[in-house]
Amino acid sequence: MLVTLLLAACGPSATPPATTAPATQPPAVATQPPGAVSENTVEVKIAGFSFDPATITIKVGSTIKWINMDSAAHTVVSDDNSWTSARLKQGDTYTLTFDQAGTYPYHWGLHSSMLATLIVQP
């Protein structure tokens, strides 16, 4: 009897699996210049051995996304060493969300002349 029930469930009266229709359009991809805000995310490019923009102001809760455009690897390190990125190769990114207002100077770990400042406002 169990075999009969299993076979009946697999027969033509079984409901076909649901299918999902393919999307009619690809998702939109927004590209933004350095420092542009997109849903609380700001991009900072690492290029030409500098941070672009070198000074940026954001609101509490915003996220910074650093993108290494240089062929050399870089790191992003706060001056007080409270946060640091891994070594970023060309094309790598590092993101960090800031939940407290303040001024956060940072630099590249190997070159003290590669400086930038992040200002977080309430």
PyMOL commands that set and color helices and strands:
alter all, ss='L'
color gray80, all
select helices_A, chain A and resi 2-10
alter helices_A, ss='H'
color red, helices_A
select strands_A, chain A and resi 37-38+41-47+50-52+55-59+63-68+77-78+93-97+102-107+115-121
alter strands_A, ss='S'
color yellow, strands_A
deselect
rebuild
show_as cartoon
